[in-house]
Amino acid sequence: MADIMKLLAQAQEMQGKFQAIDADLQSQTVTASAGGGMVSVEVNGKGTVRSIKIDPGIVKASDVEMLEDLVLVAVTEAQKKAQDIQQREMGKLTGGLSLPFKLPF
């Protein structure tokens, strides 16, 4: 019985560590660019897109903001669909078992 309690304590400790890592990743920011800086994307440490910037020189100046918004919405929706697939596949792995903690992958 002590082994089970020890295992549960380790699982709770691991859950706390995963939550701390998750919070840390959400607060980090990275930026990448393409086309010599004509397009840049800012994401958090978990890969969630926070902003997209497009150099007005490659499109009509009045269209830049709308284009940035449209690209951001499309990328965000694609990420959501990918996350839904990930959750569905993880559900297959766990046999539909609802775990008391979120797995790191």
N, C-alpha and C positions, 0 to 999 in steps of 0.2 A: 504494500500500500504506500510505503514511503517513496518508492520509485515512481509511482504515478503522480504523487504530489510534487516530486522534484521535476518531473517532465512538464507538468502544468505550469510550474513556476518558471521554467526555462522558456516555455511557449509565451508566457505573458511578458517576460523580459525581452524576448525577440520581437514581440509585437510593438513594445515601446520603442525599441531601436528602429524598427521599420517606420514608425510614425515620425520619429525625429529626423530620419533620413528624408522621408517624404516632404516634411516641412522645409528642410534645408534645400532640397531640390527645387521646390516651388519658389523660393526666394532668390535663387541664382538666375542670372540673365546672361545669355550668350547671343552674339550677333554674327551673321554670315552674309556675304554679299556675292553677287554674280555680275558678269558683264562689266568688269572693271569698276564696280560700285554703282552701276545703274539701278540695280535692284538689291535691297537689303532686307533681311528678315531678322526679327528679334524673337527669341523663344526663352521660356524658363527652363530650368534644369530637367524638367520632365518632358520637354519637347513640345509643350503647348505654345502655339504661336501667339505672341502678344501684339506684334505690329509688323506691317509690311510697308516699305517705302520704295517708291518708284521715281527715278529721276524724271522730272518734267520734260527734259530734252528728248526723250524717246517717244513721247506721246503728245497730243495736243494738251497744252497747259490746263485748259478748263476741265479736262477729263481725268486728271491724275488722282484726285481724291476719291472719285467714284470708282475708278479702277482698283485703287488700293483696298477700298472697302469690299468690293466684289471678290477680289482674290482672297482676302482674309476670311470672308464668310465661306468660300469654297474649301479652303484649306482646313478650317475649323470643322466643317461638316465631314470632310474626309477623315479627319482624326477621330471624330465621334464614332463614325461607322467602324473604323479599325478597332476602337476600344470596345465596341459592342461585340465584334467578332472575337476579340481576346477574351472577354467575359464568358461568351458562349462556349468557347473551346476549353476554358478553365473549368466551366461547369461540367463538361464531359469528363475531364480529368478527375474531378472530385466527386463524380457521380451525383451531382446536384446537391451535395452536402454543403450547407452553409457554414463556412469556417468563421470562427470568432475573430479572425484577423485577416487583413488584406495581404495577399502574397505579393512579393516585390516584383513580379513579372507578369 
